[in-house]
Structure formats: structure tokens, C-alpha cells
């Protein structure tokens, strides 16, 4: 009996997983000194963006799996008087995120993926549509603003809630990444939510489609 032909979806998933494995390995092999320097350069890149720094409500994330460290950027935003929010796995809507206010005294816990997040407090929840900037983690991005995550779809589902709103009323969706996470073209899926911009330690990329 001949093997069953692969579907387009399964081929796409294999391509995406191949990119994930390659880029994650590059990230994990980066020397600690370079990681530290990159996270500090990221702060300068963000602070130098005048229009961006006019915003007030910034969602970030705590780095995991050798992602570009965000702790220095969070501290810099606090020092600039900005409000910072972190993602929390939604307790009732599986596969979605909530964003909670994050301050230096906010207690953290590890979620089921081993990622630190604020303890759930309904009074600290900020509706996603009222955020000004959402800095997202990513595994890879391409020159047209496509984003590839870890595969769980949490950000794509959560950001899809913004689609009914006019673009001018939506938060800016900005990926944070090392330069080595850029690829020429990602194998994009229909559910992918594109980025407005990507900031690396060396460059600020802006994409016109959002």
C-alpha cells in the first residue's frame, strides 16, 4: 500500500517547526555576554523612538527559552513613568491571554509552561484593546512582518480579538528579537497575526500592512 500523501497543512506545520528548531538553537547557543549586551542595546533602541515613548500602557513578557531578555527594558519603562503589563494564561478561555498590571512588588508564579507570570488579580487586568503597545515574544520574523511563535497560538488568538477595531484604535504590535531571528520569508498560516514592527538591538523595522 502506498503512503498517504501529506496534506498542505501538515507540510506547512513541518516547515514551521523546522524554522523553530533552527532559530531556537541559534538563540540558545548565543554567548551570555552577547545576550546581556543585546538586552541593554534593546533598551536604547526603544527609548530612542520618540513616537513610541509618547505611549503610556506597555505590555511586555518575561523572557523564556533564551529569548531576548526584557527585564532591563521593563525597568527602563518604569523609570520613564510608563505602565507595564504582563501576559497571564486565561483561566477560563483556554488558549488566550490576559494582561495584568506589573509593578516591582507584583507577586509572580510559574504557569504550566514554567514561565513566570503575575498571580491572577481581576483588579489588575487591562483589556487588550486599551493597551498602547504590545511587545510580543517570537521565534522568527520575516521582512514583511510575519511572526512565528512557539506554536501554542496564544498571542495569535488574543490579538485576533482586535480585528473588529479600526487600525488607528488598535495597540501597536511590536516583536522583540535578536537579529539572527530574521528570515527571508516565513511559511505563514491563515491564523497568524502580523506585526506592526520588530525591534532588534540593532534596528527598528516597521511594516505597512497593519
C-alpha positions in Angstrom: 0.0 0.0 0.0 1.4 3.4 -0.9 1.9 6.0 1.8 -0.9 8.5 2.3 0.1 11.9 0.7 0.8 14.7 3.2 -1.8 17.4 3.3 -0.8 21.1 2.7 -1.5 21.8 6.4 0.9 19.1 7.6 3.6 20.3 5.2 3.2 23.8 6.5 3.5 22.7 10.0 6.6 20.7 9.3 8.2 23.8 7.6 7.3 26.0 10.6 8.6 23.5 13.1 11.9 23.3 11.1 12.3 27.1 11.3 11.5 27.0 15.1 14.1 24.3 15.8 16.8 26.2 13.8 16.2 29.6 15.3 15.8 28.4 18.8 19.2 26.6 18.5 20.8 29.8 17.3 19.3 31.7 20.2 20.3 29.1 22.8 23.9 29.0 21.5 24.4 32.7 21.9 27.1 33.6 24.5 25.8 35.1 27.7 27.9 38.2 27.3 26.3 38.8 23.9 22.8 38.2 25.3 23.4 40.8 28.1 24.8 43.4 25.7 21.8 42.8 23.3 19.2 43.3 26.1 20.9 46.6 27.0 21.0 47.7 23.4 17.3 46.9 23.1 16.6 49.4 25.9 18.4 52.2 23.9 16.5 51.3 20.7 13.1 51.5 22.4 13.9 54.7 24.4 15.2 56.4 21.2 11.8 56.0 19.5 10.1 59.3 20.2 6.6 58.4 19.0 6.7 55.1 20.8 7.7 56.7 24.1 4.7 59.0 23.9 2.6 56.0 24.8 1.7 55.0 28.3 0.4 51.4 28.5 3.0 48.8 27.5 2.5 45.1 27.6 5.7 43.0 27.7 6.7 39.5 28.8 9.4 37.8 30.9 12.0 36.1 28.7 12.0 32.3 28.5 13.8 29.7 26.3 16.8 32.1 25.6 14.5 34.9 24.4 15.9 38.4 24.3 15.8 39.5 27.9 13.2 42.1 28.7 14.0 42.8 32.4 16.2 45.9 31.6 13.5 47.3 29.3 10.8 46.8 31.9 12.9 48.7 34.4 13.6 51.5 32.0 9.9 51.8 31.2 9.1 52.0 34.9 11.7 54.7 35.3 10.1 56.6 32.5 6.8 56.6 34.3 5.1 54.0 32.0 2.5 51.4 33.0 3.7 47.9 32.3 1.6 44.7 31.9 2.5 41.0 31.6 0.6 38.2 30.0 -1.2 35.6 32.1 -2.8 32.4 30.8 -6.5 33.0 30.7 -8.1 30.9 33.5 -11.4 30.4 31.7 -10.8 30.8 27.9 -8.2 28.1 27.0 -5.6 29.3 24.6 -6.0 33.0 25.3 -4.0 35.6 27.4 -5.0 38.2 29.8 -2.7 41.2 30.5 -2.2 42.2 34.2 -0.6 45.3 35.6 3.0 44.6 36.6 4.9 46.6 39.3 8.1 45.8 41.2 6.1 44.5 44.1 3.8 42.2 42.0 4.0 38.6 43.1 4.8 36.1 40.4 4.2 32.4 39.9 5.2 29.8 37.3 2.5 28.8 34.9 2.2 25.3 33.4 4.9 26.1 30.9 7.4 27.2 33.6 7.1 30.8 32.6 6.8 33.5 35.4 3.5 35.4 35.3 1.6 37.7 37.8 -0.7 36.0 40.2 -4.3 36.4 38.9 -5.9 39.5 40.3 -9.0 40.7 38.5 -8.5 44.3 39.5 -5.1 44.4 37.7 -6.5 43.2 34.3 -6.1 45.6 31.4 -8.3 44.9 28.4 -6.1 44.1 25.4 -7.8 46.8 23.2 -6.9 49.5 25.7 -3.1 48.8 25.6 -1.0 51.2 23.6 1.9 48.9 22.8 2.1 45.1 22.9 5.7 43.8 22.8 5.5 40.2 21.8 8.0 37.3 22.0 8.7 35.4 18.8 10.8 32.7 17.4 11.3 34.2 14.0 10.1 37.1 11.8 10.4 37.9 8.2 10.8 41.1 6.1 7.1 41.6 5.6 6.2 41.4 9.3 5.0 37.8 9.7 5.6 36.4 13.1 6.3 32.8 14.1 5.8 31.9 17.7 6.4 28.8 19.8 3.3 27.1 18.3 0.7 27.4 21.1 -1.1 30.2 19.3 -1.7 32.2 22.5 -0.8 35.6 21.0 -2.4 35.0 17.7 -5.8 34.1 19.3 -5.6 37.0 21.8 -4.6 39.6 19.1 -7.3 38.4 16.8 -9.7 40.0 19.2 -8.5 43.3 17.9 -9.6 42.7 14.3 -13.1 44.4 14.6 -11.4 47.6 15.7 -10.1 50.2 13.2 -6.3 50.1 12.9 -5.9 53.5 14.4 -7.6 52.3 17.6 -5.5 49.2 18.0 -2.4 48.8 20.0 0.9 48.7 18.2 2.0 45.1 17.9 5.8 45.0 18.1 8.0 41.9 18.2 11.3 41.9 20.1 14.0 39.7 18.8 17.7 39.2 18.1 18.8 40.0 14.6 19.5 36.3 14.0 15.8 35.6 14.3 15.0 37.2 11.0 14.4 35.0 8.0 13.7 36.0 4.4 10.2 34.5 4.3 8.2 32.6 6.8 5.8 29.8 5.9 2.7 31.8 7.1 -0.6 30.3 8.3 -4.0 31.9 7.9 -4.3 32.5 11.7 -1.0 34.4 12.0 -1.4 37.9 13.3 1.1 40.2 11.6 3.3 42.7 13.4 3.4 46.5 13.1 7.1 46.5 13.8 10.0 44.5 15.1 12.8 45.9 17.3 16.1 44.2 17.5 19.1 45.5 19.4 20.4 47.0 16.1 17.3 48.1 14.2 13.7 49.2 14.2 11.7 47.5 11.5 8.3 48.9 10.5 5.8 47.1 8.3 3.0 48.9 6.4 0.2 46.3 6.4 -1.3 47.0 9.8 
